Amino acid sequence: MRPQTLAPRTLRKIRASSGIDNQPRLGDSSQTLQRNPPRSLPTNRHRSEAASTIGLALPDPTDPITNPAARTPAKVVGIVGEPESPGSPGSSNAGNEGSRGGSNFDTVLGKLVVERGLMSNEELDQCNSEQKTRSAGSAPVTLAEMLVEREFLTKRQVERLRGDIEAVKTSQQIPGFRIIRKLGAGAMATVFLAKQVSLDRLVAIKVLPKKFSANQNFIERFVREGRAAAKLSHNNIVAAYEIGQSGEHHFFVMEYVDGDTVYDRIVARKRVPEREALEIIRQVASALQHAHEMGFVHRDIKPKNIMMTTGNVAKLADLGLARAMSDKEAAEAESGRAYGTPYYISPEQIRGSVNIGPPADIYGLGATFYHMVTGKLPFEGTTPSQVMHRHLKDPLVPPDHVNPKVSAGTALIIETMMKKDARDRYQNARDLVTDLELVIAGKDPEHAKPAVDIATITSAINTAAQEPVAIVRKESTTSFASLPAILIMGALAVGNLVLLVIVLLR
């Protein structure tokens, strides 16, 4: 969720009405106010579908309030991100471009700011009057510019309101669907709750913003996401219903998931109970098994992309980075560039490898699993590059060392999923599902094996070999008295050698 910087005049009104005049000025450029709706409201739903994750700076947590590093632009570390277009939030001319929308935009804007409590009807009337007076003279001005000038709104707020108005206008033009409300919005799309008239069912409609309608790359990616989702049919994957174009806007109709995300659960409870986490990860692993068998790799597994229904059914969402493993042309075109989310990205994705396969998704799911049961990210840092460097070089702190309540079987599965070398991980989701089901049943995993420290074993053998052997002779009444002892010692030596060979082979 993006932070919202309030205009100074708005902040003064809020402080005056709430009696917090002694609080710091949140309207300063260095401070922001996060408007976080209650978790039960529908604004939390489909947030992962609304937000694109190609080259996000620091994803989970992405909240710039709780994680200042999330404000770092992805482009500084070579993660592919969207270019900042003129008039987009954060650009210097956002306010001017967003405010020159003509009288229609000014009329709707005036209604919105009053409805949202940003100003009163009397204040709006005063601004309208002054705006008309100035427009009649030599220095015309729009209402939006007037509100910014008189500190009722910031330029960023004007641009955001303009985007909301455009999105609603666009959504109302999609034939066969009745828009109910906006569910969420991200840099790459806006998602609405709608009713499909013909089938009388609720759906989610993802709409590509108008500013990207002329960008062929964004359109191709949007269409590719819809087509990839349409080829997948699994209970644990958000279903795709339709993809199309209405006027200048492209839309994607999908299953509506009424619930929260795994990320919401981590934030609410810090840690997800192991049993619950095992079941969620098993469902997502089953979804990945289906996707991989159909020839697709997701490339952006993370808590925000795992949606949960009210019946605790996990739904893998956001196929924006999904790619067909057989698409060698796309793989070559993306070679050398990191696509994904830094906190959960696999080492081979960081390196921009051409051959990205199932182990990459398994690594991302492992990082998500780690976050769920420990309440901690596997690797942290102040910048995306630092986080990714740690994925490549730093050893993973075992999850049961962070949370001693994590069972040995679960810890072993997570460590296997997050091996640095893709060849050391699960090679397919089917084996992962098998191990998860075994641990859920209270048994040991079959495919995940503890790592053997060869260096320690070799050192112990060398140390033992260098120690002098003292031979003690003991007189016996018979020449055969020492024979049983010799045989026993020989058997023990052979047994030790066999055990050593077995350990090394494992």
Buried (B, 14 or more C-beta within 10 A) or exposed (E): BBBEBBBBBBBBBBBEEEEEEEEEEBBEEEBBBEEEEEEEEBBBBBBBBBBBBBBBBBBBBBBBBEBEBBEBBBBEBBBBBBEBEEBBBEBEEBBBBBBBBEEEBBEBBBEBBBEEEBBEEEBBEBBBEBBEEBBEEEEEBBBBBBBBBBBBBBBBBBBBBBBBBBBBBBBEEBEBBEBBEBBBBBBBBBBBBBBBEEEEEEBBBBBBBBBBBEBEEBBEBBBBBBBBBBBBEBEBBBBBBBBBEBEEBBBBBBBBBBBBBBBBBBBEEEBBEBEBBBBBBBBBBBBBBBBBEBEBBBBBBBBBBBBBEEEEBBBBBBBBBBBBBEBEEEBEEBEEEBBBBBBBBBBBBBBBBBEBBBBBBBBBBBBBBBBBBBBBBBBEBEBBBBBBBBBEEEEBEBBBEBBEEBBEBBBBBBBBBBBBEBEEBBBBBBBBBBBBBBBBEEEEBEBBEEEEEEEEEEEEEEEEEEEEEEEEEEEEEEEEEEEEEEEEEEEEEEEEEEEEEEEEEE
